Amino acid sequence: MSDPTVSRRDFLKTSAVTLSAGSAILASSERLYAAGSDTIRVGLIGCGGRGTGAARDLVTGAEGIEIVAMGDLAPDRLATSRAQLAERIAPQLKVTDATAFSGFDAYQRVIASDVHMVIMATPPHFRPVHLKAAIDAGRHVFMEKPVAVDPVGIRAVMAAADLAAQQNLAIVAGTQRRHDPMYIEMMKRVHDGALGEIIGGQVYWNQGGLWKFDRTPGMSDMEWQIRNWLYFTWLSGDHIVEQHIHNIDVANWAMGGHPVRANGVGGRQVRVDPAYGHIFDHFCVELEYANGAHVLSMCRQQDGTSRHVGEQFQGVRGRAASTDRTAEITGAAQWTWPSPEQRVNPYVQEHTDLIAGIRAGKPLNEGRQVAESTLSAILAREAAYTGRAITWDEIANADLDLTPGPMQFGPIAIPLVPQPGVTKLERPAFGHAMEVGR
């Protein structure tokens, strides 16, 4: 942020731009998009691999798009992303040195540029603040999942989503299965009663390890943690939130709502080196839904293990099962996805749907939907972290804010690994204990 002494909580209570200014921008935007052929100017916030990929997917999925501004905390990542986009989407890349920003206030400068829409792909911790600033300024939004790492952030995202609905602004999230024809067709049948009442299910994201960023001499605690963001709960939410949200979102979709209670276990068996921060490397959590159905949620990131990513649900009339490539229903209403030769790319389709809605004057708003799925994953995480059953009402109303302090380079505490039976739901940002900054 521009003023590092302003807390995230305080920022989320105030508007960066007046609603009247946002409404004026919106009014002109609606007239612009009505013709359906005018250029939509886009700013990219967060220039890592996912942000760069999202910018490519956007211009692949829709005509009349220009990327006109970019921002990232790190100048080197900004430069790398800009060079990669220049190779891949040169005709649509209109970023100049004057519209390429770095630093903690880069998001504000991108939003203040002459853009109609922003892509948000920074580490998830920053999403609530960035989303509020964008909606206050009257910008349409594509934001990567998850959309927060704690209940305080979730409540801010929901408030921004409600404001976006009032202002007719689009919010589309990176839960691309919601835009995948295969998943859509399966869910239509599930909701039409192909399974009957769902009595249980299992959702999985089990795989090997991912990347890590090694600390270099002279690098501050803050910079190292942000560059190595996957391994710090305050930045990523832990991998059950950052990655497994996809499958938990499918469970909520199938069940028609969020879980009401979670109970489970998790831990750190393989990634025990401090280079991997303090997150767990495995979780196994039982999610209970309003009708009494229990869905098993399992995720793992451990090298040398097998990969299994998918979902299945059991009902009184049949069973539905899906992966990222196949889907089928067995039982009373048999169905199999026909596997067309040219599968729709859901990472592109979500942008196609986003732009189509904007141009039609009927913008999609997935803000509350993805916030609920993110909070469902946070609920599961906290059940494992604390070692006790937690209800939806408890997590939804919890005053848990994982922000470590002012957003500025320098020393910050390095959290210890959560300990079930010791770690509490209501706790300081870094849990029950911490090391001093190194």
C-alpha angles and dihedrals in degrees: 000000000000092000109041091193092067109093123226089241092055092046092053090055094057136052121245091202127027118256090235090060091048091050091051091053090047094051092055091044093056091054090047095052095043091081090056095214105074123109118263111213115214135194123205118217111189116029103202124115096289094047092048090048092049091053090052092047091051096055090043091053101046141031124231098037126140126184101215105163136031134187138181136160091239121059092208093056090047091053094046093050092047091052092048093050090048088059096046108032105017096149091055097040109095099160115137131190087262092058098043110094137183134185136059091301095051092106091057092051093049091049090048091053122097094278135135095198141018133210112216115204106146121122108299095251090074097049100092094052093043093046093051091050092050096048092045087055093050097250127148112235142215108186130182121234139287098048100199142000101220141029094260089058092045092055090051091051091051091051091050091048090053091049090049089054090052091050095043092243124152124241116181120175132209094253090117096176086076087065097042112108090214094057092040092054092047092049092049088059094044091052091045089060105263090141098031111219111355110238100176148343149181130227124189143188105171118159146129127282127296136217126300132195116229118221116246128210113281095016113138123235091249095051093046093049093048093047089046090041098144091072100052120077093211089060106033105017088236120285094284086066101031098046112006090056086089092066095037087053089055089051091053089047092052094044094045094233147028128292118268097208140013133199126172154113139257141160152159115271107145109019095058099135114107087236084078094058115225108300126120122257096210140030135182113184134169114221117200119204131205095263091054095259116142121215119195113222116197129173134165138177106190127137116243095027129117123262121241121162120167150082139250133183130194123211135174090262103035152324133271122202131181143174129174089276108030141037134179143165120213129189128044095354107040117199137158128189105248094224100225115217092243105044117202110250104233092199087063097035093060088061092045089054092045095053093041090055093049093049092047091052089243103102118192116240114197094159101112093037094056091039090058092048091048090050089049089058091046088051090054092047094051092048088057095040094051099034095229140096113268127193128221092246091053094052095040092055099035117125092220112145115171096192107132096208138277115004100243137115115267141075120336132167120274110221125230122234113279114258119211109232091025106050112081131208091230101054143130117280095271099038132240097336142002146186122244117254116280 
